[in-house]
Amino acid sequence: MDRVPDRSLTRPAPTGGNSLRAAVLRGLGYVFWSAADGAYVASNAADLSFKRLARGTRAFVSDIPGSLGMGALRAAAFTVERRGPLTALAVVIAAAGVGWNATAPAAVPGRPAVRGATPIKFVTDKLNIETPRPRRPAPPAPSDLQHELSRLAAQYDEPVGVAVADVTDGWVASVDGQLSFPQQSVSKLWVAITAMEKVDQGMMRLDQGVLLTDADRSVFFQPITYNIDDDGYQTDVEELLRRALVTSDNAANDKLMGMVGGAPAVQDMIRRKALDGVRLAEDEKHLQARIAGLTWKPEYGQYGVFEDARSRLSREVREQAMQAYVENPYDGATPVGVVRALSALKRGELLSPASTDVILHYMAKARTGPRRLAGGLPGDWKIAHKTGTGQDFRGASYGINDVGLLTAPDGRTYAVAVMMAKTAKPVPARLEFMQAVSRAVVANWRAEQRGGFTLRGAEPELTE
C-alpha cells in the first residue's frame, strides 16, 4: 500500500517576493540552531563533569563519620550523579542548608543540635579557628600591678610563680613567670583541648560511647569509678570531659587521654599549637606513682591499695622522689606559658568556636578551689579556671595551683596563673595569697577605668 503524503508538512517553494524573507529566516534558523546545538553540547559536557565530581564527592564524604548533615550531603551528591545540573544544584543548596542546621551548636555551648551530629571541616579545621594574626608588640605591663605582684610574692616568703596577662592587649606581668612549676591537675586542661581538637577534626564525638572497666581505675579522686560494676560503666566522651574539668576526676582524665592517643598526642598538640612553657609527661596514675617513688601497677587502682603501698616506702625513698619532682617537674609549666595558652584559648586560636565554648563552659562550672582565685573576686566578675593539688609529704604540699580566665563586668578578660611548687604554709595563708592576686587584678582593672591604681574597694567575697 502506498504511503499518503502528510500535507501538513509540505511547504510550497518560495517564489518572487517571498525569496528574500525566506533567505533571512533561513539564515536566522542556522544561527539559532547552531547556538542551540552548542548549548546542548556544553550542557551535556557540564552534566558529565558534575556527575564525575559528584561520584568523587560521594566517595569522599562516605568515608567521613556521619551526622544528619553529612547524610544530606551524600544524598545530594547522589542526586547530582543521577540528575541534570540545574536540578542537582537546587538539591545541593537544600542539602547544605540541612547540613548546616544539623551540625550547628545548640543552646548548650558545644552540644550538637542533633544528637550525634559533629561539626566537620571539609578542607581544614582552620576554617573555623581564628588564625593567629600578626600581633603588634604588647605594651608593657602596668607598673603598679607588677609592683603589687612582686610585693605579694615576697610577703608570702616561699617560692611561688605568678603571671597575669591581658587577653586583648597581650601584656604580661609576672613573678618567676619563666620558672617551671608542677602542674598537677592543671594538665587536665591540655588533655581536654586535645580531645576537642579531635572533635573538630571529626575523629571523635561528644556523644561517642565509652565503656569504663576495672582496668580504667586511677588514683586518689576518681568518683566516676564508683559506677563500675561487673559489666563496667557505659558513658560517653562528654561525661569524661565534664568530670575531668569540673570535678578533676583522675580516672575520667586518664581514660580521655588514652582515647586521644595518650601522652604523645597531647604533647603533639602542645607542640603544634606552640604552647611554649607547657609540658606533659604521662597520665595521672603513672605520674602520681612516680612522684611517690612507686611504679604503677594495675592493682593500685583498687581503693586504698595505692595509699597502702606508698605508706610502706621508706622516708628516704619518698623524699628522694619528691625532691626529684620539685627540681624537674615531669608535668612542669611556666606561669607565663600557662597564661599565654589560656589567652590563645580565649581568643579562639586553639579550637573552633563551638569547641572553645565547651572548654570554657566546663571551666566556668569547676567545683574545685572555690576559695582560691575565685575567693578574691567581687560578685560581678566571672571566672573559668582549673586547679591543681598534689600530694602531701612531711608537712608540705606539692603542686598547689589555680589558673584561669577572670572576666570583668565590661567583658575585659585576664588570664591568671598562681603556682606553688612546695608550700608548708597553712591552707588559709595559701588561699589568702591567691585571693590577693585576684584582688590586684580587680584593682588594676578599676584603675584603668579611673586612670590610677589602688587596692581600695577590691575586698574578696568569700563564698563557697
Secondary structure, 3 states (H helix, E strand, C coil): CCCCCCHHHCCCCCCCCHHHHHHHHHHHHHHHHHHHHHHHHHHHHHHHHHHHHHHHHHHHHCCCCCCHHHHHHHHHHHHHHHCCHHHHHHHHHHHHHHHHHHHCECCCCCCECCCCCCCCCCCCHHHHCCCCCCCCCCCCCCHHHHHHHHHHHHHHCCCEEEEEEECCCCCEEEECCCCCEECHHHHHHHHHHHHHHHHHCCCCCCCCEEEECHHHCCCCCCHHHHHCECCEEEEEHHHHHHHHHHCCCHHHHHHHHHHHCHHHHHHHHHHHCCCCCECCCCCHHHHHHHHHCCCCCHHHHCCCHHHHHHHCCCHHHHHHHHHHHHHCCCCEECHHHHHHHHHHHHCCCCCCHHHHHHHHHHHHCCCCCCCCHHHHCCCCCEEEEEEEECCEECCEEEEEEEEEEEECCCCCEEEEEEEEEEECCCHHHHHHHHHHHHHHHHHHHHHHHHCCCCCCCCCCCCCC
